[in-house]
Amino acid sequence: ICRYKPSTLALRLFFSPVNGNLGCPGASSHSMKYFYTSISDPSQGLPQFVGVGYVDGQVFSYYDSHSRRMKPRVSWMEKVGKEDPQYWETETQALRADEETFRVSLEILRNRYNQSEGE
């Protein structure tokens, strides 16, 4: 499942001082994608839920149900957290909510198709 969401990061990429304003020659666009994976019955130490953020195909953030924290995966994202101390907490709260949504959705599917754990 892929989710696009507006965020401070997207605005920073789009309106960065390097790019200038919208009509500036040399301005470029970027892609931001989030991929979520949820497992109904995790085993072998796998997290039940993982969320990974990508900018232009590069992993920039990572969340899993073991740590329950969204974390930067590249140095330039660590700077975002320093400039905006609430950024990682806000993203963590959003991913915790997504984790719960996926857990409930998998439980509904399991019940709807009469599948118990381990089947």
N, C-alpha and C positions, 0 to 999 in steps of 0.2 A: 504494500500500500504506500502510495506516495502522497505527501501533503505539502502544499505550498502555503506559507504563511508570511504575512508582512511582519517585519520586525525592525528593530533598531539597526540590525546588521544590514538589511537590505537598503535602508536609507543611507547608511554610511557608505556602502559600496557605490550607490548610484550618485550621491551628491558629495563624493569625496573631493578634497581640494585638488587632487591630481586631475580629475575629470572636468572640473569647472562647472559651468552651467549646461543646460540641455543643448544649447546651440553650438557648443564649443567643438571644434574639429578634434578628432582623436578620442572623443568620449566613447566608452564601450559599454556593452551590456553584460550582465552576469546572470547565471542561473543559480537558484537556490532550491534544493529539494530535501525533503525529509523522508526517510524510509523507516517503517516500523515493522517489527517482527514480534509476534506473540505466539507462545507455545502453550498448549492446553495442559500438557503433562511433562514439564521439563525433567530431564534426568542428567546424570553425570556432571552435575554442577553448572549446567547451562542456566542462564537467567531466563525467567518466564517472559520477560519483555525487554526489547532493545529498540532504541531510537537513535538513528544516526543522521546527522545533518551534513549536506554536501554543498559546497559552492564551486561551481565550474568543475564538478567531478572530484573535488578534493574534500576528504572528510575534515570538517572543522569542529564538529561537536559530537559527543557520545553520551548516551544515557542507558543504564540498564537497571533491572529490578533488584540487583544485588546491592549496588551502591546507592540507588535512588537519588542520584545527583547528575545533573547535566554538567559535562566537563569539556573544556576546550581541548582540541587535538592539534592545534597549530599555534605558533607563537603570536601571530597577529590577532588571534581571538583572545589570548590572555590580556592583551592591551585593552580590548573592549571592556573586560571585567574591571580593569583598573580605572578606566574613564567613566564607567557606569556601574557602580558597585551592586546595584540591584539586578543587573542583566541576568546573571547566572541563577539567582534565586527565582526570578520571574520565569525563566525558561524551565527550571527544575519543577516549579509548581505546575506549569502547563503539561510537562511530560508525565508527572505523577497522575494528573487527571486523565491523560491519554492512556496511561497504563491501566487504570481502573476501567475505563471505557472498553478497552480491548479484552480485559479479563471477563467483564460482564457479558460482552458480545460472544465470546467463546463459550461461556457457560450456557447462554441461551441457545446457541447452535447445538451444543452437546445434548441439551434437554430436548430440543425440537427433533433431533434425529435419533433419540433414544440411545445415545452413546454414553457409557459410563467411563470412568477413568481406567486407563490401561487397555482399552480396546483399540 
